[in-house]
Amino acid sequence: MKALRFHAAKDLRVETIADLPAPGPGQVAVKNKFVGICGTDLHEYVAGPIFVPTEPHPFTGAKLPQVLGHEFSGEVTAVGEGVTHLKVGDRVSIQPLVMPRSGDYYADRGLFHLSEDLALVGLSWMSGGMAEGAIVNDYNAVKIPDSMSYEEGALVEPTAVAVYALERGGVTAGDSVLVTGAGPIGMLCMLAAKAYGATKVFLSDVNETRLALAREILPGVITLNPMKDDVVARIRAETEGSVGCDKVIEASGNEAALNTGLQAVRKQGVIVQVGLHTKDSKLHWHDVTFKDVDVRGAWAYPTHYWPKVVDLIASGALPALKVVTKKIALDEAVTEGFDALLSPSGDHVKILIDLDR
């Protein structure tokens, strides 16, 4: 079958690999339909291997070369022994976290996403979404309703990241929320903030193209460019008592954005760091103390979020499909996908690969 595999930084190859084996006990085979290119995939392409193991992963045994793609949907084509909740023909969204199901401190407490042995389909597993098919554990495949498209099914994973970040921040009805970073996670956080009842949503980024797209995606969002606008002053002017916003979701992994968020949030507000910082970043800890704020991380998502996120998208409450700016074929993935997303123009936010093309 055809697959896109990561071999090294700047070395992605669309190549023919062995067809899928029969699924083992507790596993299913999936015909992949759509897969998103994630920021993590881009980091691997530019500077990897980062998450892709060069030696066998301690839990899964996976190593280079790796089929990429952890945001994907598909149709079940075979089920292994012991699988009871899925059948051939089921339409599924893939929850890509792979880990021990018991005997692990975090797994025993239902916190599977925090396992020390965590692996991900498409980064440290035998299969990935950027191929014609995949083998996954039965707990990785979650049925989606007929009302949900396969494109939307591929967006459940990044939307789950955004929803978890909002819930880590305790965003609720009537809140004012600043999202820093207008990449796909930032855009989804913006939509999630609205879905969770935020009445005032701010989005900051240095890319005017993406800010313009954000205004199309969510009419009423207040977009700010820190290269042109005094972000803190604007937010204070737009919030009750001029005290600043209630919550900040930092989705860029940028030190300046994090510190801007600290200045923009009100006293006893909450800052959630969901964007991955690629190097050490300084934070003005005096202001953290003086303002009595909470600073929280948001890593991935609890695996039990999948049905809830599916419902948010399928119901229209969180229209994730709006962030998709392009659909391409697998053969075009490198030039029209990875390279396009790395362009400084910022013309594209989320690109989906259509495995049927």
C-alpha angles and dihedrals in degrees: 000000000000119000142164109234131189113226102163141327109316089003110109117150132192101213144153114262133176118293117256117281120230109282114261126227110309092012137108134203117228133197100219117230110174132003130184127223106235130203087246089058089051091051090052091049094050103036110002160173088075108131095006106092120235090195123043111290109250093236107027102024091226121147142155132350094052131186103230129217129091100171104074151124135204151144124280110244101173138008129210131226115297097020108133108157097057133055138183110287097030115139110229145182114214119237096199104199113115121187144131110299093210141002090055121106094233097035090054087058095047092253094123094156090064097054115134088223095052117151131176132221104243095026109044107005136085092261143033141189096254092080137073091259144005142200114223137166115266091247089058094061116074121184117241126205122256088247090065118081122223087246089059090045089060090054097057092088099056090038089055088055090054095045092050091050090052091048092047086056093048092233110184143164114311096018125138111224134191117202115193115204126037098217120119094282091046091049091048090048088053091053092043091052089056092046090052092054105263107160096197121039124184124190123192128193138139093232112090093193092060093043089054090050090050090056089054092048095047115020109209097032111135107230122201132187111204089204089063108016134061092236096189095047092048093050093047090050091052098047132079112273089002088266099130135253125318098230138019124201109195106203103160104070088227123140095214091050091050092052092045088054090052090054093045098049119088124242110286089017125136131245119196119196108207100146112088115243111218093201139021112292129198123230125193095246093180088065091046088058097038093050093043091227132160119235112196136177123224114203116187109300142280106274092233089068092082100091091044093051091045088055093047091055099038092049092053093241089118109028097200094167089073091076093061110102101170144016121205142172123258092250088059095048099108102043101028095033118028096026092043092053091050092054112116089225090079092213092147132050108174123012120192125203113220107214092195093061 
